[in-house]
Amino acid sequence: MEKTKNLCPDRILSYFRAEWLPLALVTLSGLFYNVGLLASPWFEGRLAQCLADILGGSETAGTMAMLVLSYLVVTLAVQGARFVKRFYVRRFANNINRRMKGILYANLVRASKASLEKEGAGELMTKAISDVDDCVEGMRKFTTEVFDTGVVMVSYGVMLLFYDWRLALLSLLFTPISYLCAARMKKPVQRAGAAYKKAAGALSSATLDRAENAVTYRIYGCEDARAEQYEGALKTYEKTAVKNSVWQSALPPLYLAASEAGVLFLLWFGAKNVLGTGWSSWDIAAFTTFLSCFTKLTVKSSKVAKLFNSVQKAEVSWKRIRPMMKAPEPLDSLQTTPPADVTLTDLSFSYGEEPVFSDLSLTAHHGDIIGVTGPVACGKSTFGRTFLCEETYGGSIRFGKKELSALSPREIVGTVGYLGHDPELSTDTVSENVLCGSEGDALPYLEVTALKGEVLSMENGADTIVGNNGARLSGGQAQRLALARTLAHPRPLMILDDPFSALDRKTEDAVFANLQAYAKDKVVFLISHRLYHFPQTQKVIFMENGKATIGTHEELMASVPAYLRLYESQTGGNRHEEEK
């Protein structure tokens, strides 16, 4: 990732340091622009005085024209500096936005599936998009207001003190009061913002749920119940949004009202200065300049409220995403591990105190296909995910001479190929779903999974878009496409979780025959509730009630009645259908 060598992703200041060049240009152009704004009240004062002198006969229209022309030239120069400042402020914000989202994405793709599922899709979307945008907007607003408010307020303040320091202090007396009020409102504003973000994440999750499961809800007649839940999430979101908006919109009027209260002193004592009975002796130009400076300063002061709102939103969002803003672990070049034996010794796994399976021991040689089966919810899929080492297991899994859990995440990726029971396809072409950005031809792997002919008959062949999670494919096509993707990225240890569940018997036979040839130099754990091809596997693991029985198909047929009944119920049914 660009420019991240010395970046500390969990520190806001680090992002400012990384973008020092745009900030330097913002600083120079911002100083010129905001100091140049002082010319405006000065010219306004001189023009008012010149008009009075023209009416008195001491000045001519030519003098007024020169003042107007000078005012125009200065205004163009100042606005040019403003353009440069805004351009680089936006560039600064865009760079940080891209950098933050890049870091967040890099950590998301490295996170375990369990942690992502725990977080929830809606919450992750809110963090990856809305929260990052709010953080960046707060940083942009801060950078902008440092000059557009901070520098110009100091400049206007110095000018007011120059004309009459006593009146200036008296007129600006109420401005600090508005800031104190804002400080007291910080916690309620943050609480409202945090509640709004939480409700937004819940609404995103509810929206995704309705979109993904609309057909299911319609089929089972539970649309009303789900709609009621969605309405509840929507009402909570609207309630928190209104509350958050009220708190944030209350600050600008407060700032402005408190700051402009000083105009009462200005009009009274400023008039005395013009009449020569005040603290200073003013002409019309001085009074106009002072009044213009004060008015512009109070307007700028009220904009601090917007800065305060943005900073508070950014602070809330930063607290939410900071745990995910860490330097991504560097990805070494992916090296596929050479074939080796797989040895399981007293392998076990538990959720809390509840064991899923235990005392599982076997040795598998490369070229072996190990069948894994058992009743529903017996722990078959959990057994498959154990090889990913995302959670701690008991006992030992050795690949060759190395303990699998002792390998780095990148080494595990180069060792274990995994196909879950859900296809998890991207909204891309058939070819890209197989290759995943790598070079090569997808068709050979589609042929292995008996999908080549069906793909070539599609409207755009291998370049056909499959839709969201394979929506344009049948269940069997989606499953075989996911299997082709797994086979296109070969690993010496392959975990295939129920790859045949949506296939007809003829297609399953073809795919399994191809899989046998493909697995000559690999160890394959075939997790399945369909046992048609288990007689052709080298060993079978039968899981039931937290225990595992291991042996050949023939051995389990002879010693495990539950396995015998399961196998005969499937094969017997098929023989009956063939006889019909």
C-alpha positions in Angstrom: 0.0 0.0 0.0 1.3 3.4 -1.0 2.8 5.7 1.5 2.2 3.5 4.5 5.7 2.7 5.5 5.9 5.0 8.5 2.1 5.3 9.0 0.5 4.4 12.3 -3.0 3.6 11.2 -4.5 3.9 14.7 -3.3 7.5 15.2 -5.1 10.4 13.6 -2.0 12.6 13.5 -0.1 10.0 11.5 -2.5 10.6 8.6 -1.8 14.4 8.7 2.0 13.7 8.7 1.6 11.3 5.7 -0.1 14.1 3.7 2.4 16.9 4.6 2.8 18.2 1.0 -0.9 18.9 0.4 -1.1 20.4 3.9 1.9 22.6 3.2 0.2 24.0 0.1 -3.1 24.4 2.0 -1.2 26.3 4.7 0.5 28.7 2.3 -2.7 29.3 0.2 -4.8 29.4 3.3 -2.7 32.1 5.0 -2.7 34.2 1.9 -6.4 33.9 1.4 -7.5 34.5 5.0 -5.1 37.4 5.6 -6.1 38.8 2.3 -9.7 38.8 3.5 -8.7 41.8 5.7 -8.6 43.8 2.6 -12.3 43.6 2.2 -13.4 45.6 5.3 -10.5 48.0 4.7 -11.7 48.7 1.1 -15.3 48.9 2.3 -14.3 51.5 4.8 -12.3 53.5 2.2 -15.1 53.3 -0.3 -17.6 54.6 2.2 -15.2 57.5 3.1 -14.5 58.2 -0.5 -18.3 58.4 -1.2 -18.7 60.9 1.6 -15.7 62.9 0.3 -17.2 63.0 -3.2 -20.5 64.2 -1.8 -18.5 66.9 0.1 -16.6 67.9 -3.0 -13.1 66.9 -1.8 -12.7 63.8 -4.0 -13.6 62.9 -7.6 -15.2 59.9 -9.3 -11.8 58.9 -10.6 -10.5 58.2 -7.1 -13.6 56.0 -6.5 -12.9 54.1 -9.8 -9.3 53.4 -8.8 -10.4 52.1 -5.4 -13.0 49.8 -7.1 -10.4 48.6 -9.6 -7.9 47.9 -6.8 -10.6 46.1 -4.8 -11.4 43.9 -7.8 -7.7 43.0 -8.4 -7.2 42.1 -4.7 -10.4 40.1 -4.6 -9.4 38.1 -7.7 -6.0 37.3 -6.1 -7.6 36.3 -2.8 -10.2 34.1 -4.5 -7.4 32.5 -6.6 -5.7 31.5 -3.3 -9.0 30.2 -2.0 -9.3 28.0 -5.1 -5.8 26.5 -4.5 -6.6 26.0 -0.8 -9.9 24.2 -1.5 -8.3 22.0 -4.2 -5.6 20.8 -1.9 -7.9 20.4 1.0 -10.1 18.1 -1.1 -7.0 16.3 -2.3 -5.8 15.8 1.2 -9.3 14.5 2.2 -9.5 12.1 -0.8 -6.0 10.7 -0.1 -6.8 10.0 3.6 -10.2 8.5 2.6 -8.5 6.2 0.2 -5.8 5.3 2.7 -8.2 4.6 5.5 -10.5 2.5 3.4 -7.5 0.6 2.0 -6.2 -0.2 5.5 -9.7 -1.2 6.7 -10.2 -3.4 3.6 -6.8 -5.0 4.0 -7.7 -5.9 7.6 -11.1 -7.2 6.7 -9.8 -9.6 4.1 -7.3 -10.9 6.7 -9.9 -11.3 9.4 -11.4 -14.7 10.2 -14.8 -15.6 8.9 -16.0 -16.1 12.4 -15.1 -12.6 13.5 -16.7 -11.1 10.3 -19.9 -13.0 11.0 -19.9 -11.8 14.6 -19.6 -8.2 13.5 -22.5 -8.4 11.0 -22.6 -7.3 7.4 -24.7 -4.1 8.1 -22.3 -3.0 10.8 -19.3 -3.6 8.6 -20.8 -1.6 5.8 -21.5 1.3 8.1 -17.9 1.2 9.4 -16.3 0.8 6.0 -18.3 3.5 4.3 -20.1 5.9 6.7 -17.7 5.9 9.6 -14.6 6.4 7.5 -16.3 9.2 5.5 -17.3 10.9 8.8 -13.7 10.6 10.1 -12.3 12.1 6.9 -14.9 14.8 6.9 -14.0 15.8 10.4 -10.3 16.0 9.5 -11.1 18.0 6.3 -13.3 20.3 8.3 -10.6 20.8 10.9 -8.0 21.5 8.3 -10.3 24.0 6.5 -11.5 25.8 9.6 -8.0 26.2 11.0 -7.6 28.8 8.3 -11.1 29.8 7.4 -12.1 30.3 11.0 -8.9 30.3 13.2 -6.5 32.4 11.1 -9.2 34.8 9.9 -10.6 35.3 13.4 -7.1 36.1 14.7 -6.6 38.5 11.8 -9.9 40.2 12.4 -9.3 40.4 16.1 -5.9 42.0 15.6 -7.5 44.6 13.3 -10.2 45.3 15.8 -7.7 45.8 18.6 -5.7 48.1 16.3 -8.7 50.4 15.8 -9.9 50.4 19.5 -8.7 47.7 21.8 -11.1 48.6 24.6 -14.2 48.4 22.4 -12.8 45.3 20.7 -12.5 43.5 24.1 -16.0 44.7 25.1 -17.6 43.6 21.8 -16.0 40.2 21.8 -16.9 39.5 25.5 -19.7 37.1 24.5 -17.8 34.9 22.1 -16.0 32.8 24.7 -19.4 32.2 26.4 -20.7 30.5 23.3 -17.6 28.2 23.3 -18.2 27.3 27.0 -21.8 26.4 26.2 -20.6 24.2 23.3 -18.1 22.4 25.6 -21.0 21.6 28.0 -23.0 20.1 25.2 -20.2 17.8 24.0 -21.3 14.6 25.8 -25.0 14.8 24.8 -23.9 15.4 21.2 -21.5 12.4 21.3 -24.2 10.1 22.9 -26.7 11.1 20.2 -24.1 10.5 17.5 -23.2 7.1 18.8 -26.8 6.0 19.1 -27.4 7.2 15.5 -24.4 5.2 14.2 -25.6 2.0 16.0 -29.1 2.4 14.6 -27.8 3.0 11.1 -25.8 -0.3 11.3 -28.9 -2.1 12.5 -31.0 -0.7 9.7 -28.3 -1.7 7.1 -28.4 -5.2 8.5 -32.2 -5.3 8.4 -32.2 -4.0 4.8 -29.6 -6.6 3.6 -31.7 -9.3 5.3 -34.8 -8.3 3.5 -33.1 -8.1 0.2 -31.3 -11.4 0.5 -34.2 -13.4 2.0 -37.2 -11.8 0.3 -38.2 -14.9 -1.6 -37.9 -17.1 1.6 -40.1 -14.7 3.6 -42.7 -14.6 0.8 -42.8 -18.4 0.4 -43.3 -19.0 4.1 -45.7 -16.2 4.7 -43.6 -14.4 7.3 -43.4 -11.1 5.4 -45.6 -9.3 7.9 -43.5 -10.4 10.8 -40.2 -9.5 9.1 -41.8 -6.2 7.9 -42.7 -5.4 11.6 -39.1 -6.0 12.6 -37.8 -3.8 9.8 -40.3 -1.1 10.8 -38.9 -1.3 14.3 -35.4 -0.8 13.1 -36.5 2.0 10.8 -38.3 3.8 13.6 -35.3 3.5 15.9 -33.1 4.9 13.1 -35.5 7.8 12.4 -35.7 8.6 16.1 -32.0 8.6 16.7 -31.4 10.6 13.4 -33.8 13.3 14.5 -32.3 13.5 17.9 -28.8 13.6 16.5 -29.8 16.3 14.0 -31.5 18.4 16.7 -28.4 18.4 18.9 -26.1 19.3 15.9 -28.4 22.0 14.5 -28.8 23.7 17.9 -25.2 24.9 18.0 -24.8 27.3 15.0 -27.7 29.6 16.2 -26.3 29.5 19.7 -22.9 30.6 18.5 -24.2 33.4 16.3 -26.7 34.8 18.9 -24.1 34.9 21.6 -21.4 36.4 19.4 -23.5 39.1 17.9 -24.7 40.3 21.3 -21.5 42.5 21.2 -22.9 44.6 18.4 -24.9 46.5 21.0 -21.7 47.8 22.5 -20.2 48.5 19.1 -23.0 50.7 17.9 -23.1 52.7 21.1 -19.4 53.3 21.7 -18.6 53.3 18.0 -21.0 56.2 17.5 -19.2 58.1 20.3 -15.9 57.5 18.6 -17.2 59.0 15.4 -18.6 62.0 17.3 -15.2 62.4 19.1 -16.5 61.7 22.6 -15.4 58.0 22.8 -12.2 56.2 23.6 -10.8 56.9 20.0 -11.3 59.4 17.2 -12.9 57.8 14.2 -14.0 58.9 10.7 -16.7 57.1 8.7 -14.1 54.8 7.1 -12.8 53.6 10.5 -16.3 53.0 11.9 -17.3 51.1 8.7 -14.1 49.0 8.8 -14.6 48.2 12.5 -18.2 47.2 12.0 -17.5 45.1 8.9 -14.6 43.3 10.7 -16.8 42.6 13.7 -19.7 41.3 11.6 -17.4 39.0 9.6 -15.7 37.8 12.8 -19.0 36.8 14.4 -20.2 35.0 11.3 -16.9 33.1 11.2 -17.2 32.4 14.9 -20.6 30.8 14.4 -19.0 28.4 11.9 -17.1 26.9 14.8 -20.3 25.1 15.5 -20.0 23.2 12.2 -16.5 22.3 13.1 -17.6 21.1 16.5 -20.3 19.0 15.0 -18.0 17.4 12.4 -15.3 16.8 15.0 -17.8 15.1 17.4 -19.1 12.9 14.5 -15.5 12.1 13.6 -14.6 11.2 17.2 -17.6 8.9 17.5 -16.8 7.2 14.2 -13.1 6.9 15.0 -13.9 5.1 18.2 -15.9 2.6 16.2 -13.3 1.9 13.5 -10.1 2.3 15.5 -9.9 -1.4 16.5 -9.8 -2.3 12.8 -7.3 0.4 11.9 -4.0 -1.4 12.4 -1.1 -2.0 10.1 -2.0 -5.0 7.9 0.3 -7.9 8.2 2.6 -8.0 5.1 1.6 -10.6 2.6 4.6 -12.7 1.6 4.6 -14.2 -1.9 2.3 -17.2 -1.8 4.2 -20.4 -1.9 2.3 -23.6 -2.3 3.6 -26.3 0.1 4.9 -29.6 -1.4 2.7 -32.7 -0.9 3.0 -34.4 2.5 1.2 -36.8 4.8 -1.4 -35.4 7.1 -1.4 -36.8 10.7 -4.3 -36.2 13.1 -3.5 -37.1 16.8 -6.3 -36.9 19.4 -7.9 -34.0 17.5 -10.7 -32.4 19.4 -12.8 -29.2 19.3 -15.2 -27.6 21.7 -17.4 -24.6 22.0 -17.0 -23.6 25.6 -17.6 -26.7 27.7 -19.5 -28.5 24.9 -17.3 -30.9 22.9 -18.1 -31.0 19.2 -15.8 -34.0 18.5 -12.8 -35.6 20.3 -10.1 -38.3 20.1 -9.8 -38.2 16.3 -6.6 -39.8 15.1 -5.6 -40.9 11.6 -2.8 -40.6 9.0 -3.6 -39.7 5.4 -1.1 -40.0 2.5 -1.1 -37.8 -0.5 -3.4 -39.3 -3.1 -5.9 -40.3 -0.4 -9.5 -39.1 -0.3 -10.9 -39.3 3.2 -14.7 -39.3 3.4 -16.3 -37.5 6.4 -20.0 -38.0 7.2 -22.5 -38.3 10.0 -25.9 -37.2 11.1 -27.0 -33.5 10.8 -25.2 -31.2 13.2 -22.7 -33.8 14.2 -19.7 -31.4 13.6 -18.6 -32.3 10.1 -18.3 -28.6 8.9 -16.6 -27.7 12.2 -14.1 -30.4 11.6 -13.4 -29.0 8.1 -13.0 -25.4 9.4 -10.5 -26.7 12.1 -7.9 -27.0 9.3 -8.1 -23.2 8.8 -6.8 -22.7 12.3 -9.1 -19.8 12.9 -9.9 -21.1 16.4 -7.9 -23.2 18.8 -8.2 -26.9 18.6 -7.1 -29.7 20.9 -4.7 -32.4 20.0 -2.5 -32.2 16.8 -2.8 -31.6 13.1 0.6 -32.3 11.4 1.3 -31.6 7.8 4.5 -33.5 7.1 6.6 -32.6 10.2 5.0 -29.3 10.9 2.1 -28.5 13.3 -0.6 -26.8 11.2 -1.4 -24.2 13.9 2.3 -23.2 14.2 2.3 -22.1 10.6 1.8 -18.4 9.7 -1.6 -17.5 8.2 0.1 -17.1 4.8 1.7 -20.6 5.1 -1.7 -22.0 6.0 -3.2 -20.4 2.9 -0.4 -22.1 0.8 -1.2 -25.4 2.4 -4.9 -25.7 2.9 -7.5 -25.3 0.1 -11.0 -24.9 1.5 -14.5 -25.1 0.0 -17.3 -24.3 2.4 -20.9 -25.6 2.0 -22.0 -22.1 0.8 -20.6 -21.2 -2.6 -19.9 -17.5 -1.7 -19.5 -16.2 -5.3 -18.7 -12.7 -6.3 -20.8 -10.5 -8.6 -18.4 -11.0 -11.5 -18.0 -13.2 -14.5 -17.8 -17.0 -14.4 -14.1 -16.8 -15.4 -13.2 -14.3 -12.7 -15.0 -16.4 -10.1 -12.8 -19.3 -11.0 -9.5 -17.5 -11.4 -9.9 -14.7 -8.8 -7.6 -12.3 -10.6 -4.9 -14.9 -11.4 -3.7 -15.5 -15.0 -4.8 -18.6 -16.9 -7.8 -20.2 -18.4 -10.9 -21.2 -16.4 -12.3 -23.7 -18.9 -10.1 -26.7 -17.8 -11.4 -26.4 -14.2 -15.0 -25.9 -15.4 -14.5 -29.2 -17.3 -13.3 -31.0 -14.2 -16.5 -30.0 -12.5 -18.7 -30.9 -15.5 -19.7 -27.3 -16.0 -17.8 -26.4 -19.2 -20.6 -27.2 -21.6 -23.2 -25.3 -19.6 -21.0 -22.2 -19.4 -20.2 -22.2 -23.1 -24.0 -22.3 -23.8 -24.5 -19.1 -21.7 -25.0 -15.8 -23.5 -21.4 -14.6 -23.0 -19.7 -17.9 -22.2 -17.1 -17.7 -19.5 -17.6 -13.9 -19.5 -21.2 -14.2 -18.3 -21.9 -12.2 -15.1 -23.2 -14.6 -12.4 -25.0 -12.0 -10.3 -25.0 -11.4 -6.6 -23.7 -14.6 -5.0 -24.4 -16.5 -8.1 -28.1 -15.4 -8.4 -28.2 -16.1 -12.1 -27.0 -19.7 -11.6 -28.8 -22.8 -10.4 -27.8 -24.3 -7.1 -25.8 -27.0 -8.7 -24.1 -24.6 -11.1 -23.1 -22.3 -8.2 -21.8 -25.2 -6.2 -19.7 -26.5 -9.1 -18.4 -23.1 -9.9 -17.2 -22.7 -6.4 -15.6 -26.2 -6.6 -13.9 -25.1 -9.9 -12.5 -22.1 -8.1 -11.1 -24.3 -5.3 -9.5 -26.7 -7.8 -8.0 -23.8 -9.8 -6.0 -22.8 -6.8 -4.6 -26.3 -5.8 -3.2 -27.0 -2.4 -1.7 -30.2 -1.0 -4.5 -30.4 1.6 -8.0 -29.9 0.3 -11.1 -29.6 2.5 -14.3 -29.9 0.4 -17.5 -29.4 2.5 -20.6 -31.0 0.8 -19.6 -30.2 -2.8 -22.2 -32.6 -4.3 -25.4 -31.7 -2.3 -27.1 -29.9 -5.2 -26.0 -32.3 -8.0 -27.8 -35.1 -9.7 -26.3 -38.6 -9.5 -25.0 -38.5 -13.1 -23.2 -35.2 -12.6 -21.9 -36.3 -9.2 -20.4 -39.4 -10.7 -18.6 -37.4 -13.4 -17.3 -34.8 -10.9 -16.0 -37.4 -8.5 -14.2 -39.3 -11.2 -12.4 -36.1 -12.2 -11.7 -35.4 -8.6 -10.0 -38.7 -8.1 -7.6 -37.9 -11.0 -7.1 -34.4 -9.7 -6.2 -35.6 -6.2 -3.3 -37.9 -7.1 -0.8 -35.7 -5.3 -3.1 -34.3 -2.6 -4.9 -35.2 0.6 -8.6 -34.5 0.2 -11.1 -34.5 3.1 -14.5 -35.0 1.4 -17.2 -33.9 3.8 -20.6 -35.1 2.6 -24.0 -36.5 3.6 -24.1 -38.3 0.3 -22.3 -41.7 0.5 -22.5 -43.0 -3.1 -18.8 -42.7 -3.6 -17.5 -43.5 -0.1 -16.6 -47.1 -1.1 -14.0 -45.5 -3.4 -12.4 -43.4 -0.6 -9.3 -44.6 1.3 -10.8 -44.0 4.7 -14.1 -42.8 6.2 -14.6 -40.7 9.4 -18.1 -41.2 10.8 -19.0 -38.6 13.4 -21.8 -39.0 15.9 -22.5 -37.7 19.4 -19.1 -36.0 19.8 -17.2 -39.1 18.8 -15.5 -40.2 15.6 -15.1 -43.7 14.2 -12.4 -44.2 11.6 -11.9 -47.0 9.1 -12.5 -48.1 5.6 -16.0 -48.1 4.1 -16.2 -51.9 4.5 -15.0 -51.8 8.1 -17.6 -49.2 9.1 -20.3 -51.1 7.2 -19.5 -54.0 9.4 -19.0 -52.3 12.8 -21.1 -49.1 12.8 -24.9 -49.8 12.4 -25.7 -46.1 12.0 -23.3 -45.8 9.0 -24.7 -49.0 7.5 -28.3 -47.7 7.8 -27.3 -44.3 6.3 -25.5 -45.9 3.3 -28.2 -48.4 2.6 -31.0 -45.8 2.8 -29.2 -43.9 0.0 -28.1 -46.6 -2.2 -31.2 -48.7 -1.7 -33.3 -45.7 -2.8 -31.3 -45.3 -5.9 -31.6 -49.0 -6.8 -35.3 -48.7 -6.4 -35.5 -45.7 -8.7 -33.5 -47.5 -11.3 -35.7 -50.5 -11.2 -38.8 -48.3 -11.7 
